[in-house]
Amino acid sequence: MADFIDKAKHKAEEAAGKFKEKAGKATDDRDLEAEGKGDQVSGGLKQAGDKLSDAVDDVKDSFKDK
């Protein structure tokens, strides 16, 4: 199961990406804006992986109970 610290890091990466994107837009820095979007995608994908890992663990646990 994905641990709490990894989940928090992935959520923080996504949040930092949103901040970078907004800062890039505000300062007309297209590189920073693009980096922020990339960070959001990366964080989101990692969170999806966390959810998948948790779901697999839940399935494994359901078979152990039987």
mmJSON file of the N, C-alpha and C atoms, coordinates in Angstrom:
{"data_MODEL":{"atom_site":{
"group_PDB":["ATOM","ATOM","ATOM","ATOM","ATOM","ATOM","ATOM","ATOM","ATOM","ATOM","ATOM","ATOM","ATOM","ATOM","ATOM","ATOM","ATOM","ATOM","ATOM","ATOM","ATOM","ATOM","ATOM","ATOM","ATOM","ATOM","ATOM","ATOM","ATOM","ATOM","ATOM","ATOM","ATOM","ATOM","ATOM","ATOM","ATOM","ATOM","ATOM","ATOM","ATOM","ATOM","ATOM","ATOM","ATOM","ATOM","ATOM","ATOM","ATOM","ATOM","ATOM","ATOM","ATOM","ATOM","ATOM","ATOM","ATOM","ATOM","ATOM","ATOM","ATOM","ATOM","ATOM","ATOM","ATOM","ATOM","ATOM","ATOM","ATOM","ATOM","ATOM","ATOM","ATOM","ATOM","ATOM","ATOM","ATOM","ATOM","ATOM","ATOM","ATOM","ATOM","ATOM","ATOM","ATOM","ATOM","ATOM","ATOM","ATOM","ATOM","ATOM","ATOM","ATOM","ATOM","ATOM","ATOM","ATOM","ATOM","ATOM","ATOM","ATOM","ATOM","ATOM","ATOM","ATOM","ATOM","ATOM","ATOM","ATOM","ATOM","ATOM","ATOM","ATOM","ATOM","ATOM","ATOM","ATOM","ATOM","ATOM","ATOM","ATOM","ATOM","ATOM","ATOM","ATOM","ATOM","ATOM","ATOM","ATOM","ATOM","ATOM","ATOM","ATOM","ATOM","ATOM","ATOM","ATOM","ATOM","ATOM","ATOM","ATOM","ATOM","ATOM","ATOM","ATOM","ATOM","ATOM","ATOM","ATOM","ATOM","ATOM","ATOM","ATOM","ATOM","ATOM","ATOM","ATOM","ATOM","ATOM","ATOM","ATOM","ATOM","ATOM","ATOM","ATOM","ATOM","ATOM","ATOM","ATOM","ATOM","ATOM","ATOM","ATOM","ATOM","ATOM","ATOM","ATOM","ATOM","ATOM","ATOM","ATOM","ATOM","ATOM","ATOM","ATOM","ATOM","ATOM","ATOM","ATOM","ATOM","ATOM","ATOM","ATOM","ATOM","ATOM","ATOM","ATOM","ATOM"],
"id":[1,2,3,4,5,6,7,8,9,10,11,12,13,14,15,16,17,18,19,20,21,22,23,24,25,26,27,28,29,30,31,32,33,34,35,36,37,38,39,40,41,42,43,44,45,46,47,48,49,50,51,52,53,54,55,56,57,58,59,60,61,62,63,64,65,66,67,68,69,70,71,72,73,74,75,76,77,78,79,80,81,82,83,84,85,86,87,88,89,90,91,92,93,94,95,96,97,98,99,100,101,102,103,104,105,106,107,108,109,110,111,112,113,114,115,116,117,118,119,120,121,122,123,124,125,126,127,128,129,130,131,132,133,134,135,136,137,138,139,140,141,142,143,144,145,146,147,148,149,150,151,152,153,154,155,156,157,158,159,160,161,162,163,164,165,166,167,168,169,170,171,172,173,174,175,176,177,178,179,180,181,182,183,184,185,186,187,188,189,190,191,192,193,194,195,196,197,198],
"type_symbol":["N","C","C","N","C","C","N","C","C","N","C","C","N","C","C","N","C","C","N","C","C","N","C","C","N","C","C","N","C","C","N","C","C","N","C","C","N","C","C","N","C","C","N","C","C","N","C","C","N","C","C","N","C","C","N","C","C","N","C","C","N","C","C","N","C","C","N","C","C","N","C","C","N","C","C","N","C","C","N","C","C","N","C","C","N","C","C","N","C","C","N","C","C","N","C","C","N","C","C","N","C","C","N","C","C","N","C","C","N","C","C","N","C","C","N","C","C","N","C","C","N","C","C","N","C","C","N","C","C","N","C","C","N","C","C","N","C","C","N","C","C","N","C","C","N","C","C","N","C","C","N","C","C","N","C","C","N","C","C","N","C","C","N","C","C","N","C","C","N","C","C","N","C","C","N","C","C","N","C","C","N","C","C","N","C","C","N","C","C","N","C","C","N","C","C","N","C","C"],
"label_atom_id":["N","CA","C","N","CA","C","N","CA","C","N","CA","C","N","CA","C","N","CA","C","N","CA","C","N","CA","C","N","CA","C","N","CA","C","N","CA","C","N","CA","C","N","CA","C","N","CA","C","N","CA","C","N","CA","C","N","CA","C","N","CA","C","N","CA","C","N","CA","C","N","CA","C","N","CA","C","N","CA","C","N","CA","C","N","CA","C","N","CA","C","N","CA","C","N","CA","C","N","CA","C","N","CA","C","N","CA","C","N","CA","C","N","CA","C","N","CA","C","N","CA","C","N","CA","C","N","CA","C","N","CA","C","N","CA","C","N","CA","C","N","CA","C","N","CA","C","N","CA","C","N","CA","C","N","CA","C","N","CA","C","N","CA","C","N","CA","C","N","CA","C","N","CA","C","N","CA","C","N","CA","C","N","CA","C","N","CA","C","N","CA","C","N","CA","C","N","CA","C","N","CA","C","N","CA","C","N","CA","C","N","CA","C","N","CA","C","N","CA","C","N","CA","C","N","CA","C","N","CA","C"],
"label_alt_id":[null,null,null,null,null,null,null,null,null,null,null,null,null,null,null,null,null,null,null,null,null,null,null,null,null,null,null,null,null,null,null,null,null,null,null,null,null,null,null,null,null,null,null,null,null,null,null,null,null,null,null,null,null,null,null,null,null,null,null,null,null,null,null,null,null,null,null,null,null,null,null,null,null,null,null,null,null,null,null,null,null,null,null,null,null,null,null,null,null,null,null,null,null,null,null,null,null,null,null,null,null,null,null,null,null,null,null,null,null,null,null,null,null,null,null,null,null,null,null,null,null,null,null,null,null,null,null,null,null,null,null,null,null,null,null,null,null,null,null,null,null,null,null,null,null,null,null,null,null,null,null,null,null,null,null,null,null,null,null,null,null,null,null,null,null,null,null,null,null,null,null,null,null,null,null,null,null,null,null,null,null,null,null,null,null,null,null,null,null,null,null,null,null,null,null,null,null,null],
"label_comp_id":["MET","MET","MET","ALA","ALA","ALA","ASP","ASP","ASP","PHE","PHE","PHE","ILE","ILE","ILE","ASP","ASP","ASP","LYS","LYS","LYS","ALA","ALA","ALA","LYS","LYS","LYS","HIS","HIS","HIS","LYS","LYS","LYS","ALA","ALA","ALA","GLU","GLU","GLU","GLU","GLU","GLU","ALA","ALA","ALA","ALA","ALA","ALA","GLY","GLY","GLY","LYS","LYS","LYS","PHE","PHE","PHE","LYS","LYS","LYS","GLU","GLU","GLU","LYS","LYS","LYS","ALA","ALA","ALA","GLY","GLY","GLY","LYS","LYS","LYS","ALA","ALA","ALA","THR","THR","THR","ASP","ASP","ASP","ASP","ASP","ASP","ARG","ARG","ARG","ASP","ASP","ASP","LEU","LEU","LEU","GLU","GLU","GLU","ALA","ALA","ALA","GLU","GLU","GLU","GLY","GLY","GLY","LYS","LYS","LYS","GLY","GLY","GLY","ASP","ASP","ASP","GLN","GLN","GLN","VAL","VAL","VAL","SER","SER","SER","GLY","GLY","GLY","GLY","GLY","GLY","LEU","LEU","LEU","LYS","LYS","LYS","GLN","GLN","GLN","ALA","ALA","ALA","GLY","GLY","GLY","ASP","ASP","ASP","LYS","LYS","LYS","LEU","LEU","LEU","SER","SER","SER","ASP","ASP","ASP","ALA","ALA","ALA","VAL","VAL","VAL","ASP","ASP","ASP","ASP","ASP","ASP","VAL","VAL","VAL","LYS","LYS","LYS","ASP","ASP","ASP","SER","SER","SER","PHE","PHE","PHE","LYS","LYS","LYS","ASP","ASP","ASP","LYS","LYS","LYS"],
"label_asym_id":["A","A","A","A","A","A","A","A","A","A","A","A","A","A","A","A","A","A","A","A","A","A","A","A","A","A","A","A","A","A","A","A","A","A","A","A","A","A","A","A","A","A","A","A","A","A","A","A","A","A","A","A","A","A","A","A","A","A","A","A","A","A","A","A","A","A","A","A","A","A","A","A","A","A","A","A","A","A","A","A","A","A","A","A","A","A","A","A","A","A","A","A","A","A","A","A","A","A","A","A","A","A","A","A","A","A","A","A","A","A","A","A","A","A","A","A","A","A","A","A","A","A","A","A","A","A","A","A","A","A","A","A","A","A","A","A","A","A","A","A","A","A","A","A","A","A","A","A","A","A","A","A","A","A","A","A","A","A","A","A","A","A","A","A","A","A","A","A","A","A","A","A","A","A","A","A","A","A","A","A","A","A","A","A","A","A","A","A","A","A","A","A","A","A","A","A","A","A"],
"label_entity_id":["1","1","1","1","1","1","1","1","1","1","1","1","1","1","1","1","1","1","1","1","1","1","1","1","1","1","1","1","1","1","1","1","1","1","1","1","1","1","1","1","1","1","1","1","1","1","1","1","1","1","1","1","1","1","1","1","1","1","1","1","1","1","1","1","1","1","1","1","1","1","1","1","1","1","1","1","1","1","1","1","1","1","1","1","1","1","1","1","1","1","1","1","1","1","1","1","1","1","1","1","1","1","1","1","1","1","1","1","1","1","1","1","1","1","1","1","1","1","1","1","1","1","1","1","1","1","1","1","1","1","1","1","1","1","1","1","1","1","1","1","1","1","1","1","1","1","1","1","1","1","1","1","1","1","1","1","1","1","1","1","1","1","1","1","1","1","1","1","1","1","1","1","1","1","1","1","1","1","1","1","1","1","1","1","1","1","1","1","1","1","1","1","1","1","1","1","1","1"],
"label_seq_id":[1,1,1,2,2,2,3,3,3,4,4,4,5,5,5,6,6,6,7,7,7,8,8,8,9,9,9,10,10,10,11,11,11,12,12,12,13,13,13,14,14,14,15,15,15,16,16,16,17,17,17,18,18,18,19,19,19,20,20,20,21,21,21,22,22,22,23,23,23,24,24,24,25,25,25,26,26,26,27,27,27,28,28,28,29,29,29,30,30,30,31,31,31,32,32,32,33,33,33,34,34,34,35,35,35,36,36,36,37,37,37,38,38,38,39,39,39,40,40,40,41,41,41,42,42,42,43,43,43,44,44,44,45,45,45,46,46,46,47,47,47,48,48,48,49,49,49,50,50,50,51,51,51,52,52,52,53,53,53,54,54,54,55,55,55,56,56,56,57,57,57,58,58,58,59,59,59,60,60,60,61,61,61,62,62,62,63,63,63,64,64,64,65,65,65,66,66,66],
"pdbx_PDB_ins_code":[null,null,null,null,null,null,null,null,null,null,null,null,null,null,null,null,null,null,null,null,null,null,null,null,null,null,null,null,null,null,null,null,null,null,null,null,null,null,null,null,null,null,null,null,null,null,null,null,null,null,null,null,null,null,null,null,null,null,null,null,null,null,null,null,null,null,null,null,null,null,null,null,null,null,null,null,null,null,null,null,null,null,null,null,null,null,null,null,null,null,null,null,null,null,null,null,null,null,null,null,null,null,null,null,null,null,null,null,null,null,null,null,null,null,null,null,null,null,null,null,null,null,null,null,null,null,null,null,null,null,null,null,null,null,null,null,null,null,null,null,null,null,null,null,null,null,null,null,null,null,null,null,null,null,null,null,null,null,null,null,null,null,null,null,null,null,null,null,null,null,null,null,null,null,null,null,null,null,null,null,null,null,null,null,null,null,null,null,null,null,null,null,null,null,null,null,null,null],
"Cartn_x":[0.848,0.0,0.894,0.493,1.246,1.17,2.328,2.299,1.901,1.549,1.019,2.004,3.283,4.29,4.384,4.392,4.434,3.191,2.041,0.797,0.853,1.37,1.476,2.45,3.562,4.537,3.92,3.158,2.556,1.509,0.741,-0.254,0.449,1.543,2.3,2.917,3.374,3.945,2.886,1.687,0.602,0.271,0.191,-0.125,0.972,2.217,3.325,3.261,2.847,2.695,1.64,0.546,-0.506,0.028,0.801,1.384,2.346,3.216,4.171,3.448,2.4,1.656,1.07,0.45,-0.145,0.928,2.055,3.145,3.689,3.796,4.258,3.317,2.014,1.034,1.12,1.257,1.285,2.513,3.618,4.87,5.178,4.273,4.437,5.698,5.956,7.091,6.544,6.604,6.017,6.737,8.029,8.772,8.294,8.113,7.637,6.209,5.398,4.019,3.993,4.838,4.902,5.441,6.434,6.98,5.904,5.11,4.019,3.003,2.654,1.712,2.291,3.582,4.244,4.249,4.509,4.491,3.098,2.075,0.706,0.404,0.811,0.576,1.335,2.59,3.406,2.802,2.426,1.814,0.507,-0.292,-1.561,-1.375,-0.392,-0.116,0.37,1.193,1.679,0.527,-0.405,-1.573,-2.438,-2.56,-3.32,-2.639,-1.316,-0.568,-0.789,-0.846,-1.121,-2.486,-3.472,-4.829,-4.878,-4.168,-4.121,-3.459,-2.362,-1.663,-2.569,-3.304,-4.233,-5.335,-5.828,-6.892,-6.391,-5.174,-4.591,-4.429,-3.968,-3.818,-5.169,-6.216,-7.544,-8.023,-7.748,-8.142,-7.382,-6.077,-5.278,-5.837,-6.156,-6.689,-8.025,-8.837,-10.144,-9.982,-8.937,-8.71,-8.117,-7.372,-6.804,-7.909,-8.969,-10.075,-10.889,-10.758,-11.598,-10.933],
"Cartn_y":[-1.176,0.0,1.24,2.184,3.429,4.091,4.475,5.027,6.507,6.948,8.306,9.368,9.177,10.183,10.339,9.217,9.296,9.989,9.649,10.282,11.786,12.197,13.621,14.316,13.665,14.239,14.423,13.433,13.505,14.614,14.766,15.839,17.197,17.285,18.535,18.896,17.894,18.14,18.744,18.195,18.717,20.162,20.418,21.764,22.761,22.353,23.228,23.527,22.534,22.742,23.783,23.754,24.758,26.155,26.23,27.521,28.02,27.126,27.509,27.97,27.237,27.608,29.02,29.291,30.606,31.695,31.391,32.363,32.637,31.597,31.768,32.623,32.401,33.232,34.68,34.894,36.252,37.027,36.324,36.991,36.843,36.235,35.975,35.134,34.195,33.273,31.93,31.736,30.527,29.246,29.345,28.167,27.727,28.678,28.365,27.824,28.422,27.966,26.516,26.204,24.839,23.864,24.301,23.446,23.129,24.126,23.921,22.926,23.03,22.074,20.668,20.561,19.256,18.661,19.495,19.031,18.547,19.25,18.837,17.469,17.278,15.99,14.886,15.149,14.16,13.79,14.797,14.545,13.787,14.151,13.464,12.009,11.745,10.354,9.533,10.127,9.425,9.13,10.076,9.847,8.717,8.666,7.577,6.242,6.235,5.019,4.612,5.602,5.317,4.655,5.193,4.64,3.221,2.998,1.656,0.68,1.106,0.258,-0.09,0.896,0.657,-0.322,-0.176,-1.065,-2.5,-2.664,-4.005,-4.622,-3.829,-4.326,-4.729,-3.948,-4.287,-5.615,-5.847,-7.11,-8.271,-8.082,-9.125,-9.447,-8.392,-8.578,-9.316,-9.05,-9.715,-11.212,-11.626,-13.054,-13.721,-12.967,-13.515,-13.837,-13.074,-13.266,-14.51,-15.044,-16.197,-17.502],
"Cartn_z":[0.0,0.0,0.0,-0.814,-0.862,0.513,1.025,2.379,2.389,3.544,3.733,3.267,3.551,3.191,1.682,0.951,-0.511,-1.058,-0.501,-0.954,-0.727,0.421,0.734,-0.22,-0.523,-1.459,-2.839,-3.277,-4.604,-4.67,-3.611,-3.55,-3.513,-2.763,-2.677,-4.022,-4.769,-6.092,-7.022,-6.946,-7.767,-7.361,-6.063,-5.568,-5.956,-5.851,-6.233,-7.732,-8.501,-9.94,-10.248,-9.516,-9.717,-9.401,-8.323,-7.942,-9.02,-9.509,-10.554,-11.814,-12.175,-13.375,-13.228,-12.087,-11.86,-11.8,-11.177,-11.113,-12.513,-13.315,-14.692,-15.509,-15.323,-16.034,-15.586,-14.283,-13.728,-14.187,-14.362,-14.743,-16.224,-16.946,-18.381,-18.65,-17.747,-17.875,-18.365,-19.664,-20.258,-19.819,-19.565,-19.097,-17.719,-16.818,-15.471,-15.527,-16.39,-16.551,-17.049,-18.031,-18.57,-17.532,-16.77,-15.714,-14.68,-14.344,-13.396,-13.905,-15.177,-15.763,-15.729,-16.023,-15.976,-14.584,-13.596,-12.206,-11.803,-12.28,-11.97,-12.57,-13.807,-14.47,-13.752,-13.429,-12.735,-11.383,-10.611,-9.306,-9.44,-10.438,-10.667,-11.044,-11.898,-12.281,-11.097,-10.276,-9.084,-8.125,-8.008,-7.156,-7.72,-9.039,-9.663,-9.372,-9.416,-9.077,-7.63,-6.741,-5.329,-5.174,-5.874,-5.79,-6.346,-7.442,-8.022,-7.066,-6.457,-5.489,-4.31,-3.83,-2.72,-3.133,-4.362,-4.844,-4.966,-5.455,-5.566,-4.183,-3.243,-1.869,-1.282,-1.581,-1.088,-1.663,-2.936,-3.571,-2.929,-2.732,-2.082,-0.699,0.056,1.405,1.384,0.38,0.316,0.085,-0.618,-0.834,0.406,1.196,2.426,3.426,3.412,4.356,4.065,2.861,2.48,2.747],
"occupancy":[1.0,1.0,1.0,1.0,1.0,1.0,1.0,1.0,1.0,1.0,1.0,1.0,1.0,1.0,1.0,1.0,1.0,1.0,1.0,1.0,1.0,1.0,1.0,1.0,1.0,1.0,1.0,1.0,1.0,1.0,1.0,1.0,1.0,1.0,1.0,1.0,1.0,1.0,1.0,1.0,1.0,1.0,1.0,1.0,1.0,1.0,1.0,1.0,1.0,1.0,1.0,1.0,1.0,1.0,1.0,1.0,1.0,1.0,1.0,1.0,1.0,1.0,1.0,1.0,1.0,1.0,1.0,1.0,1.0,1.0,1.0,1.0,1.0,1.0,1.0,1.0,1.0,1.0,1.0,1.0,1.0,1.0,1.0,1.0,1.0,1.0,1.0,1.0,1.0,1.0,1.0,1.0,1.0,1.0,1.0,1.0,1.0,1.0,1.0,1.0,1.0,1.0,1.0,1.0,1.0,1.0,1.0,1.0,1.0,1.0,1.0,1.0,1.0,1.0,1.0,1.0,1.0,1.0,1.0,1.0,1.0,1.0,1.0,1.0,1.0,1.0,1.0,1.0,1.0,1.0,1.0,1.0,1.0,1.0,1.0,1.0,1.0,1.0,1.0,1.0,1.0,1.0,1.0,1.0,1.0,1.0,1.0,1.0,1.0,1.0,1.0,1.0,1.0,1.0,1.0,1.0,1.0,1.0,1.0,1.0,1.0,1.0,1.0,1.0,1.0,1.0,1.0,1.0,1.0,1.0,1.0,1.0,1.0,1.0,1.0,1.0,1.0,1.0,1.0,1.0,1.0,1.0,1.0,1.0,1.0,1.0,1.0,1.0,1.0,1.0,1.0,1.0,1.0,1.0,1.0,1.0,1.0,1.0],
"B_iso_or_equiv":[0.0,0.0,0.0,0.0,0.0,0.0,0.0,0.0,0.0,0.0,0.0,0.0,0.0,0.0,0.0,0.0,0.0,0.0,0.0,0.0,0.0,0.0,0.0,0.0,0.0,0.0,0.0,0.0,0.0,0.0,0.0,0.0,0.0,0.0,0.0,0.0,0.0,0.0,0.0,0.0,0.0,0.0,0.0,0.0,0.0,0.0,0.0,0.0,0.0,0.0,0.0,0.0,0.0,0.0,0.0,0.0,0.0,0.0,0.0,0.0,0.0,0.0,0.0,0.0,0.0,0.0,0.0,0.0,0.0,0.0,0.0,0.0,0.0,0.0,0.0,0.0,0.0,0.0,0.0,0.0,0.0,0.0,0.0,0.0,0.0,0.0,0.0,0.0,0.0,0.0,0.0,0.0,0.0,0.0,0.0,0.0,0.0,0.0,0.0,0.0,0.0,0.0,0.0,0.0,0.0,0.0,0.0,0.0,0.0,0.0,0.0,0.0,0.0,0.0,0.0,0.0,0.0,0.0,0.0,0.0,0.0,0.0,0.0,0.0,0.0,0.0,0.0,0.0,0.0,0.0,0.0,0.0,0.0,0.0,0.0,0.0,0.0,0.0,0.0,0.0,0.0,0.0,0.0,0.0,0.0,0.0,0.0,0.0,0.0,0.0,0.0,0.0,0.0,0.0,0.0,0.0,0.0,0.0,0.0,0.0,0.0,0.0,0.0,0.0,0.0,0.0,0.0,0.0,0.0,0.0,0.0,0.0,0.0,0.0,0.0,0.0,0.0,0.0,0.0,0.0,0.0,0.0,0.0,0.0,0.0,0.0,0.0,0.0,0.0,0.0,0.0,0.0,0.0,0.0,0.0,0.0,0.0,0.0],
"pdbx_formal_charge":[null,null,null,null,null,null,null,null,null,null,null,null,null,null,null,null,null,null,null,null,null,null,null,null,null,null,null,null,null,null,null,null,null,null,null,null,null,null,null,null,null,null,null,null,null,null,null,null,null,null,null,null,null,null,null,null,null,null,null,null,null,null,null,null,null,null,null,null,null,null,null,null,null,null,null,null,null,null,null,null,null,null,null,null,null,null,null,null,null,null,null,null,null,null,null,null,null,null,null,null,null,null,null,null,null,null,null,null,null,null,null,null,null,null,null,null,null,null,null,null,null,null,null,null,null,null,null,null,null,null,null,null,null,null,null,null,null,null,null,null,null,null,null,null,null,null,null,null,null,null,null,null,null,null,null,null,null,null,null,null,null,null,null,null,null,null,null,null,null,null,null,null,null,null,null,null,null,null,null,null,null,null,null,null,null,null,null,null,null,null,null,null,null,null,null,null,null,null],
"auth_seq_id":[1,1,1,2,2,2,3,3,3,4,4,4,5,5,5,6,6,6,7,7,7,8,8,8,9,9,9,10,10,10,11,11,11,12,12,12,13,13,13,14,14,14,15,15,15,16,16,16,17,17,17,18,18,18,19,19,19,20,20,20,21,21,21,22,22,22,23,23,23,24,24,24,25,25,25,26,26,26,27,27,27,28,28,28,29,29,29,30,30,30,31,31,31,32,32,32,33,33,33,34,34,34,35,35,35,36,36,36,37,37,37,38,38,38,39,39,39,40,40,40,41,41,41,42,42,42,43,43,43,44,44,44,45,45,45,46,46,46,47,47,47,48,48,48,49,49,49,50,50,50,51,51,51,52,52,52,53,53,53,54,54,54,55,55,55,56,56,56,57,57,57,58,58,58,59,59,59,60,60,60,61,61,61,62,62,62,63,63,63,64,64,64,65,65,65,66,66,66],
"auth_comp_id":["MET","MET","MET","ALA","ALA","ALA","ASP","ASP","ASP","PHE","PHE","PHE","ILE","ILE","ILE","ASP","ASP","ASP","LYS","LYS","LYS","ALA","ALA","ALA","LYS","LYS","LYS","HIS","HIS","HIS","LYS","LYS","LYS","ALA","ALA","ALA","GLU","GLU","GLU","GLU","GLU","GLU","ALA","ALA","ALA","ALA","ALA","ALA","GLY","GLY","GLY","LYS","LYS","LYS","PHE","PHE","PHE","LYS","LYS","LYS","GLU","GLU","GLU","LYS","LYS","LYS","ALA","ALA","ALA","GLY","GLY","GLY","LYS","LYS","LYS","ALA","ALA","ALA","THR","THR","THR","ASP","ASP","ASP","ASP","ASP","ASP","ARG","ARG","ARG","ASP","ASP","ASP","LEU","LEU","LEU","GLU","GLU","GLU","ALA","ALA","ALA","GLU","GLU","GLU","GLY","GLY","GLY","LYS","LYS","LYS","GLY","GLY","GLY","ASP","ASP","ASP","GLN","GLN","GLN","VAL","VAL","VAL","SER","SER","SER","GLY","GLY","GLY","GLY","GLY","GLY","LEU","LEU","LEU","LYS","LYS","LYS","GLN","GLN","GLN","ALA","ALA","ALA","GLY","GLY","GLY","ASP","ASP","ASP","LYS","LYS","LYS","LEU","LEU","LEU","SER","SER","SER","ASP","ASP","ASP","ALA","ALA","ALA","VAL","VAL","VAL","ASP","ASP","ASP","ASP","ASP","ASP","VAL","VAL","VAL","LYS","LYS","LYS","ASP","ASP","ASP","SER","SER","SER","PHE","PHE","PHE","LYS","LYS","LYS","ASP","ASP","ASP","LYS","LYS","LYS"],
"auth_asym_id":["A","A","A","A","A","A","A","A","A","A","A","A","A","A","A","A","A","A","A","A","A","A","A","A","A","A","A","A","A","A","A","A","A","A","A","A","A","A","A","A","A","A","A","A","A","A","A","A","A","A","A","A","A","A","A","A","A","A","A","A","A","A","A","A","A","A","A","A","A","A","A","A","A","A","A","A","A","A","A","A","A","A","A","A","A","A","A","A","A","A","A","A","A","A","A","A","A","A","A","A","A","A","A","A","A","A","A","A","A","A","A","A","A","A","A","A","A","A","A","A","A","A","A","A","A","A","A","A","A","A","A","A","A","A","A","A","A","A","A","A","A","A","A","A","A","A","A","A","A","A","A","A","A","A","A","A","A","A","A","A","A","A","A","A","A","A","A","A","A","A","A","A","A","A","A","A","A","A","A","A","A","A","A","A","A","A","A","A","A","A","A","A","A","A","A","A","A","A"],
"auth_atom_id":["N","CA","C","N","CA","C","N","CA","C","N","CA","C","N","CA","C","N","CA","C","N","CA","C","N","CA","C","N","CA","C","N","CA","C","N","CA","C","N","CA","C","N","CA","C","N","CA","C","N","CA","C","N","CA","C","N","CA","C","N","CA","C","N","CA","C","N","CA","C","N","CA","C","N","CA","C","N","CA","C","N","CA","C","N","CA","C","N","CA","C","N","CA","C","N","CA","C","N","CA","C","N","CA","C","N","CA","C","N","CA","C","N","CA","C","N","CA","C","N","CA","C","N","CA","C","N","CA","C","N","CA","C","N","CA","C","N","CA","C","N","CA","C","N","CA","C","N","CA","C","N","CA","C","N","CA","C","N","CA","C","N","CA","C","N","CA","C","N","CA","C","N","CA","C","N","CA","C","N","CA","C","N","CA","C","N","CA","C","N","CA","C","N","CA","C","N","CA","C","N","CA","C","N","CA","C","N","CA","C","N","CA","C","N","CA","C","N","CA","C","N","CA","C","N","CA","C","N","CA","C"],
"pdbx_PDB_model_num":[1,1,1,1,1,1,1,1,1,1,1,1,1,1,1,1,1,1,1,1,1,1,1,1,1,1,1,1,1,1,1,1,1,1,1,1,1,1,1,1,1,1,1,1,1,1,1,1,1,1,1,1,1,1,1,1,1,1,1,1,1,1,1,1,1,1,1,1,1,1,1,1,1,1,1,1,1,1,1,1,1,1,1,1,1,1,1,1,1,1,1,1,1,1,1,1,1,1,1,1,1,1,1,1,1,1,1,1,1,1,1,1,1,1,1,1,1,1,1,1,1,1,1,1,1,1,1,1,1,1,1,1,1,1,1,1,1,1,1,1,1,1,1,1,1,1,1,1,1,1,1,1,1,1,1,1,1,1,1,1,1,1,1,1,1,1,1,1,1,1,1,1,1,1,1,1,1,1,1,1,1,1,1,1,1,1,1,1,1,1,1,1,1,1,1,1,1,1]
}}}
